[in-house]
């Protein structure tokens, strides 16, 4: 459990450092190409969810986040000895807290990663933690019986 807690803390720190670097190094709304045709960095302030839905509804995000964190922490405790679930939930908690820190301190989330080869919302490291956490959790749930053998 200590290892997964350290993982969560490390991921949150990485998320916040990346966001700080983007805010310090890329003007708001500006884009810097990292890999032409593949990946750019864009400094974006998102006060909504994915695709900026529910923009400006910070009270709703706060309620959802507190509830979601309570549920995730409960399941993290329940599955603390089963590493696949503990790992997945660690990523989910880290991603949730990374974005929650932004919302609580700034009123918006800093997004920066822009995939240039597909029309997709600009996202951040915390979003990546959330996505990987969900994919791992679903994968582990689908193949749980095979993994136990």
N, C-alpha and C positions, 0 to 999 in steps of 0.2 A: 504494500500500500504506500510505503514511503517513496518507492521508486516512481509510482504513478503520480503522486503528489508533486514530486520534483519535476516530472515531465510536464505537468500542467503549469507549474510556475515558470519553467523554462520557455514553454510555448507562448505564454502571456508576455513574458519579457521580450522575446523575439518579435512578437506582433507589435508591441508598443515601440520598440526600437525602429522597426521598419517604418511605422507610421510617422515617428518623429523625423526620421531621415527624409522621408518624402516631403513633409511639410517644410522642412528646412532647406531642401535642395531643389524642389520643383514648385514653380509658381502655381497658385490656385488656378485650375483649369488648363494648365500647360501640359504638354506631353513630351516625353523623352523616349525615343526609340531605343530599345535594348537589343532586340533581335529583329532586323527588318522583316516585315511581313508576318511576324509571329507574336512578339511581345513588346509592349510599350508600357511606360509608367506614366500615369496621369493622376495629378493631384485633384481629387474630387471629394467634396463634402456631401455625404448622403444622410439626410435626416429622415429617411424612410427605410423600408426593407429592400429586398432584392427588387431590381427594376424601379426603385424609388416608390414602390407602392406604400400607401399609408403615410405619405410624407407629412412630417410635422406632428405626428401622434406619439410624442415621447411618453406620455402617461400610459398609453397602451403597451408600448415596448417595455416599460418598466414593470408593469404588472405581469406581462407574459414572461419576462426574463426572470423575475423573482420566483414565479411559480415553476418555470422550467428548471431553474437551478435547484430548487428544493427537491423536485422529482429526480433529477440527475444525481444529486448528492445521495439521496436515499438508495438509488440503485447502484451507485458506486460502492456504497457501504455493503449492500446485500451481496454484490458480486466481487468484492475485494480480493477473494482468493481464486477467482477464475479469470486468469489474465486476459483472454480475448475480450471479455465484456469490460473489464477494468480499463484496458487500453482504449477501447472505443469510447467509453464514457469519459475518460480523461481528456480525449481530444474534443469531445462535445462541450465539456465544462470549460476548457481553455478557450475555445472559440467564442463561447457565449460570454465569458468574462472579458475577453479582449475587446469585443464590441461594446459590451456594457460599460466598460471604463470610459470609452470615448463618449458614449451617450450621456453618461452621468457628469463628465467633466466639461464637455464641449457642446452637447446638445445635438451632435451629429457623429457619424462614423467616417473616418478617413478611409477612402478606397483608393487603390492605385494600380492594380494589375489589369491591363487591357489586352485581351487576346485579339490580335489584328487579323487573324485568318478566319474569324467567325464573328457574327454579330451576337455578342454576349455581354451582359452587364459587367461593368468594372467592379472588381472585388478586391479583398484584402487577405492577409495571411490568416486572420481569425476565421474568415469565411471558408478558407481552404481547410482549416482544422475541423470545422463543422462538417463540411462535405466528406472529408476522408473518414471522420468519425461515424457518420451515418452509413457510408458504404461498408466500412468494416463491420459495424454492428449488424447490418442486414445480412452480410456475407456469413458472419459467425452464426447468426440465428438460423439461416438456411442450411448450413452445413454442420450444425452442432452435433448431430448424431455421429457423423463421420469423424469429426474431430475428437470425440470422446474415445473412439476405438484405437 
